[in-house]
Amino acid sequence: MRDNNGIVFLNISDDGRGFDPDTVRRGHGLNNMAARARRSDGTLQIISIPGRGTTITVQFQKPL
């Protein structure tokens, strides 16, 4: 989605198991996603609640 200011948002959500993003450190997936967002002048936000699901949002400040 692109807002009226040209900012691009990508949201990925599920209603699965969820996790505590501050304690989960297996693998490289989330770290790689954050690094790729930063390389494109973007940000990555992870909101997850154990037992309730996860939402990952990537935001790009300028057009890609």
N, C-alpha and C positions, 0 to 999 in steps of 0.2 A: 504494500500500500504506500502511496506517496501523498503527503499532506499538501496543503495549499502553499507552504513555504518551500516545497521541493525536498523535504526530509523524507527518506525512505525508511519504512518500518517492515520488519519481517517477524511475525509471531508464530511460534510453534507451541502448541499446548496438548497435554494429555490429561486423562483422569486416572492415571495409574498409581503405582506405589509411592511415588515421590521420594525425596531424599533430603538430607541436610547438606546444602551446597558447601558449607564451611568445613565439613568433615570428610566428604567423599573425595578420594584422590586416586582411585584406580584408573588406569588408562590415561590417554592423552586427548580424548575427544573434546571435552569442554575447554581445556586449555588451548587446543588448536583452533577451536571456533573463536575464542576471544582474541587470539593472536591475529587471525585472519581479519576479524572486524577492525582491530586497531590499524593494521596495514592499509585498510581502505578508509581511514579516518572515521571509523565507526565505533560503536560501543556494544557490549553484550551484557544483558541483564538476565539473571536466572532467579526465578521465584519458584521454590519447591516446598511443599509441605508433606512430610511423611504420612503416607496413607491417603493422601488427597490428590496428588498429581503435581505436574511441573509445567511452567510456562517459561520459554526462552524467547527473549526479544532482542533483535539486532536492529540498531538504528544507525543510519548513515546521514551525516550532517549536510553533505553536498551530493549532488548527482554523481552517480558512478560513471 
